[in-house]
Amino acid sequence: MAEAFIIDAVRTPRGIGKTGKGALAHMHPQHLAATVLKAIAERNDLDTGDIDDIIWSTSTQRGEQSGDLGRMAALDAGYDVKASGTTLDRFCGGGITAVNFAAAQIMSGMEDLVIAGGTEMMSLTTTMMQDDMAAGKRPLGIGSGNARLDAAHPQSNQGICADAIASIEGIDRQTLEALGLESQRRAAVAIAEGRFDRSLVPVTDATGALVLEKDEYPRPDTTAEGLAALRPSFAGIADVPLDDKGTTFRKQINRRYPDLEIAHVHHAGNSSGVVDGAAAILLASADYAAKHGLKPRARIVAMANMGDDPTLMLNAPVPAARKVLAKAGLTVDDIDLWEINEAFAVVAEKFIRDLKLDRDKVNVNGGSIALGHPIGATGAILIGTILDELERRDLKRGLVTMCAGGGMAPAIIIERV
């Protein structure tokens, strides 16, 4: 089998995902995607007519985010019309999946040059959710994909799932707040030391004026006392009736776990931030890279997908990590750095505990609690982040995984070359 190599990785800064508050919230998602596509082509002097495909991830493909963002953004970026594009959705895991699909095409020998990445404008999706609720529709995200309330595998609100997992695992609020606080601290250090600078590309508007050049979401002044004062985010919606049968988020979980008493421990300070952003990864075959003077930075070692209990929804990263390690013939000790998306603090905390990881090797530059989680783009962002950090520390291998709606997790292992 041929090898797939990562040549480069870029991302936009992450803007606060609220209309009227975030610097990127007035932009079109196609423009954000085009920003990273332009940057990766210019940085690597690409003949865009050589690009075999652009595999893009966007979770909420509605409104301005619909219509095959991968292809349309490439046209907006001025790519040759021969560069085709497609757009996929694996909820939060789409950014990793896009890279995995691109790598698989190259490893199969069918393609030589592929760009993978994603875009999510959470400011748009938040507005869509509010409009749906005002119209009397079920809120987006109830059982990801709007699965029936009476389905065989009822799926609750993800935040309440996070609270449920913490309750099952006996992980208290103080522990989760400590993880959130450390995420902020590490992100602040990374930003101050310029650890993200290699991959970060500024966003400008149609006139060329600067819109955003650094991550907007981090709160470096966060304190333990401030986190302790926050009200739980999901207690208020756990028992709201969702239909005329009295179905609630709590009841959806209790159908499968009847004896579980859910303690509400997650809030804005230990959950991922709502942000806008985009990222792109350039992958090539060894042959194409050699012929065109592209220097590989890493190779794809192994990829995996895993499903788990859709009712709890967030527990698949651990089995996904074990699966991809087995595929690679590696152990936990062979991985130098880990990125587990901080969708909620309990996801990262359980991941560290279950795999018995050294905390100093996990999310070393902070995670989505501090930096934000632009759903479809996050996986590609994390791959770029771990690659930059492997190089900065002169280390060898990194593993990236994340939970996704429906109880799934993709995973990938990369190795510097």
WOLIN-V547845 format. One record per backbone hydrogen bond with DSSP energy under -1.0 kcal/mol. CO is the residue of the C=O (numbers start at 1). NH is the residue of the N-H. If there is no record, write none. Layout:
co: [CO/CO]
nh: [NH/NH]
This chain:
co: [4/5/6/6/8/10/11/14/15/16/18/18/24/28/28/29/30/31/32/33/34/35/36/37/38/39/41/47/53/54/55/56/57/59/60/62/63/68/69/70/71/72/73/74/75/80/82/86/88/90/91/93/94/95/96/97/98/99/100/101/102/103/104/105/105/106/107/112/113/114/115/116/117/118/120/121/122/123/124/125/126/127/128/129/130/131/132/133/139/143/148/157/158/159/160/161/162/163/164/165/166/166/172/173/174/175/176/177/178/179/180/181/182/183/184/185/186/187/188/189/190/191/194/196/199/203/203/205/209/212/219/223/224/225/227/237/238/243/247/248/249/250/251/253/253/257/266/267/270/273/274/275/276/277/278/279/280/281/282/282/283/284/285/286/287/288/289/297/298/299/302/304/306/309/312/316/317/318/319/320/321/322/323/324/325/331/332/337/338/339/341/343/344/344/345/346/347/348/349/350/351/352/358/359/361/363/367/368/368/373/374/374/377/378/379/380/381/382/383/384/385/386/387/388/389/390/396/397/397/398/399/400/401/404/404/407/408/409/410/411/412/413/413/414/415]
nh: [300/284/297/298/282/280/201/216/276/18/21/22/27/31/32/33/34/35/36/37/38/39/40/41/42/43/46/50/115/86/117/88/119/61/62/65/66/72/73/74/75/76/77/79/78/83/84/56/58/93/94/97/98/99/100/101/102/103/104/105/106/107/108/110/111/109/2/285/52/283/55/281/57/279/277/125/126/127/128/129/130/131/132/133/134/135/137/136/142/147/151/161/162/163/164/165/166/167/168/169/170/171/176/177/178/179/180/181/182/183/184/185/186/187/188/189/190/191/192/193/195/194/197/200/11/211/212/208/205/203/222/227/228/229/230/240/250/246/242/252/253/254/255/256/257/260/233/270/345/373/17/122/15/120/12/118/10/116/7/8/114/5/289/290/291/292/294/417/6/415/413/411/409/313/314/320/321/322/323/324/325/326/327/328/330/334/335/399/363/401/343/272/347/348/349/350/351/352/353/354/355/357/361/362/338/366/371/273/372/375/377/378/381/382/383/384/385/386/387/388/389/390/391/392/393/395/416/336/337/414/339/412/341/407/408/308/404/306/402/304/400/301/302/398/299]
